[in-house]
Amino acid sequence: MLTDEQVQKIKNHLLEQIENFPEEQRKVIKHKLLSMNNEEMEEFLKENNLNPSAESNGEASKCIFCSITKKEIKSFIIGENNEYLAILELNPVSKGHTLVIPKEHVSVDNVPESSIEFAKKIASNILSKLNPKDIKFQKNEVLGHGNLEIIPIYDESNLERKRATENELSELFSLLSAKDKPLEEKKVSVEEKKETKAEEKPKEVLPKLKPRLRWI
């Protein structure tokens, strides 16, 4: 069991790491950390594969995001390529809130530009399946590991961070990770094809809509 002194040092270290977080997110994490007792802190470190002795000395023994990208920690992965992983946020501010995490441990200032293109593909999938009014992108960093947040906006006045349930995350995972089914082609006879071709009208060209994606 951790001593009171060890727990206090760990809390102080973790609080330092969230100084650059968005204000609302910082408040939530700070409240959670300060409310933990010794047993809860020990369980938190165990769940996230962190070494208590290293944390109490002010050093992170293992990055949480690195553990996630190596699949050592369970997460709801809705997109992946050789460089990045897209996972559902466990404490989302809105439905479909997603984190794009580089597989390489880099600071937020050194996250490659290619992450933006990957994030846009994930955001387009969220737009088509969840139909938010808007989507915001936000850069972030946790224990030195940069990431991009994809935040769907349904009601901008109600962006309150809440813990998602296992069922909510599972349902979103199933929806957002499912591949779109190709449309079934209608089978017609040769005669029907000829009639259709003769009656065909010029196709209307629909205007292209700009994606509703923006940075904050």
C-alpha positions in Angstrom: 0.0 0.0 0.0 1.3 3.5 -0.9 2.1 5.9 2.0 0.3 9.3 2.3 3.6 11.0 1.3 3.9 8.8 -1.9 0.3 9.5 -2.9 0.8 13.2 -2.4 3.9 13.3 -4.6 2.2 11.3 -7.3 -0.8 13.6 -7.3 1.5 16.7 -7.5 3.3 15.2 -10.4 0.1 14.3 -12.3 -1.3 17.7 -11.6 1.7 19.3 -13.2 1.2 17.2 -16.3 -2.3 18.6 -16.9 -1.4 22.3 -16.6 -1.7 22.8 -20.4 -5.0 21.0 -20.7 -8.2 22.8 -21.7 -9.7 24.4 -18.5 -12.8 22.2 -18.4 -10.8 19.0 -18.9 -8.2 20.2 -16.3 -11.0 20.8 -13.7 -12.4 17.3 -14.2 -9.1 15.5 -13.9 -8.0 17.7 -11.0 -11.2 16.9 -9.1 -10.8 13.2 -9.8 -7.1 13.1 -8.7 -7.7 15.1 -5.5 -10.7 12.9 -4.5 -8.7 9.6 -4.7 -7.7 7.9 -1.5 -4.5 5.8 -1.3 -6.2 2.6 -2.4 -7.9 4.3 -5.4 -4.6 5.9 -6.5 -2.8 2.5 -6.3 -5.6 0.9 -8.4 -5.4 3.8 -10.9 -1.6 3.3 -11.3 -2.1 -0.4 -11.7 -4.8 0.0 -14.4 -2.6 2.3 -16.4 0.6 0.3 -16.0 2.4 3.0 -14.1 5.2 2.4 -11.6 4.4 4.0 -8.2 8.0 4.5 -7.3 8.8 6.2 -10.6 5.8 8.4 -10.3 6.5 9.5 -6.8 10.0 10.6 -7.9 8.4 12.7 -10.6 9.2 10.4 -13.5 6.6 8.6 -15.7 7.7 5.0 -16.1 5.3 4.3 -18.9 3.2 6.6 -21.1 -0.5 5.7 -21.0 -0.9 6.5 -24.7 2.1 4.4 -25.7 0.4 1.5 -23.8 -2.8 2.1 -25.7 -1.1 2.2 -29.1 0.7 -1.1 -28.3 -2.7 -2.6 -27.3 -1.6 -3.2 -23.7 -4.6 -1.2 -22.4 -8.1 -1.9 -23.6 -9.5 0.8 -25.8 -12.3 1.3 -28.4 -10.4 1.6 -31.7 -12.4 3.1 -34.5 -9.6 3.7 -37.0 -5.9 2.8 -37.4 -3.0 2.9 -39.9 0.7 2.5 -39.6 1.2 5.8 -37.8 -1.9 6.6 -35.8 -4.7 5.1 -33.7 -8.2 6.6 -33.3 -9.9 5.7 -30.1 -13.2 6.7 -28.4 -12.6 9.1 -25.4 -13.7 7.4 -22.2 -14.8 10.8 -20.7 -16.3 12.5 -23.7 -17.7 16.0 -23.9 -20.1 14.8 -26.7 -21.2 11.6 -28.5 -18.4 10.4 -30.7 -15.6 12.3 -29.0 -12.4 10.7 -30.4 -8.6 10.9 -29.8 -6.1 10.5 -32.6 -2.9 9.2 -31.1 0.5 9.0 -32.9 2.0 5.5 -32.4 5.4 7.2 -31.9 5.8 9.1 -28.6 6.1 12.7 -29.7 5.1 16.0 -28.1 2.1 18.0 -29.3 4.4 20.4 -31.2 6.0 17.5 -33.1 2.8 15.6 -34.1 3.3 15.1 -37.9 1.0 17.0 -40.4 -0.2 13.6 -41.7 -2.2 13.2 -38.5 -4.6 15.9 -39.7 -5.5 14.0 -42.9 -6.0 10.9 -40.8 -8.2 12.8 -38.3 -10.3 14.3 -41.2 -11.1 10.8 -42.4 -12.2 9.7 -38.9 -14.2 13.0 -38.6 -16.0 12.4 -42.0 -17.1 9.0 -40.7 -18.4 10.6 -37.6 -20.3 13.2 -39.6 -22.0 10.6 -41.8 -23.0 8.3 -39.0 -23.8 10.6 -36.1 -24.8 13.7 -38.0 -23.5 16.4 -35.6 -23.9 20.1 -36.5 -20.2 20.6 -36.6 -16.8 19.0 -35.7 -13.9 20.7 -33.9 -10.3 19.7 -33.8 -8.2 20.4 -30.8 -4.5 19.6 -30.0 -3.6 18.1 -26.7 -0.9 16.4 -24.7 -0.9 13.8 -22.0 2.4 13.0 -20.2 4.4 14.3 -23.1 2.5 12.4 -25.7 0.7 14.6 -28.2 -2.7 13.8 -29.7 -5.6 15.3 -31.7 -9.1 15.5 -30.2 -12.1 15.2 -32.6 -15.1 16.8 -30.9 -18.5 16.5 -32.5 -20.8 19.5 -31.8 -24.5 18.9 -31.3 -25.3 21.7 -28.8 -22.3 24.0 -28.2 -23.8 25.2 -24.9 -23.8 21.6 -23.5 -20.1 20.5 -23.8 -19.9 18.8 -20.4 -17.4 16.0 -19.8 -19.0 12.8 -18.5 -17.9 9.3 -18.0 -19.2 7.0 -20.8 -20.6 3.6 -19.9 -19.3 0.4 -21.3 -22.6 -0.1 -23.2 -22.4 3.4 -24.7 -18.8 2.9 -25.9 -19.6 -0.5 -27.3 -22.6 0.8 -29.3 -20.6 3.7 -30.7 -17.6 1.4 -31.5 -20.0 -1.0 -33.4 -21.4 1.9 -35.4 -18.3 3.9 -36.2 -16.0 0.9 -36.9 -18.6 -0.8 -39.2 -17.8 -0.5 -42.9 -20.5 0.9 -45.2 -22.2 -1.8 -47.3 -22.1 -1.3 -51.0 -25.4 -0.6 -52.7 -27.0 -3.7 -54.3 -27.2 -3.5 -58.1 -30.6 -4.2 -59.5 -30.7 -7.1 -61.9 -32.5 -6.3 -65.2 -33.0 -8.1 -68.4 -31.5 -7.0 -71.8 -34.9 -5.6 -72.9 -35.3 -3.6 -69.6 -31.8 -2.1 -70.1 -32.6 -0.9 -73.6 -35.8 0.8 -72.4 -34.0 2.4 -69.5 -31.3 3.7 -71.8 -33.7 5.2 -74.2 -35.6 7.0 -71.4 -32.5 8.2 -69.6 -32.3 11.9 -68.8 -29.1 13.9 -68.2 -27.9 13.5 -64.6 -28.1 16.5 -62.4 -24.8 17.6 -61.0 -25.2 18.2 -57.3 -23.1 21.0 -55.7 -20.3 19.8 -53.5 -20.7 20.7 -49.9 -17.7 21.8 -47.8 -17.1 19.5 -44.8 -18.1 21.0 -41.5 -14.7 20.7 -39.9 -12.8 23.3 -38.0 -9.9 23.9 -35.5 -10.2 25.4 -32.1 
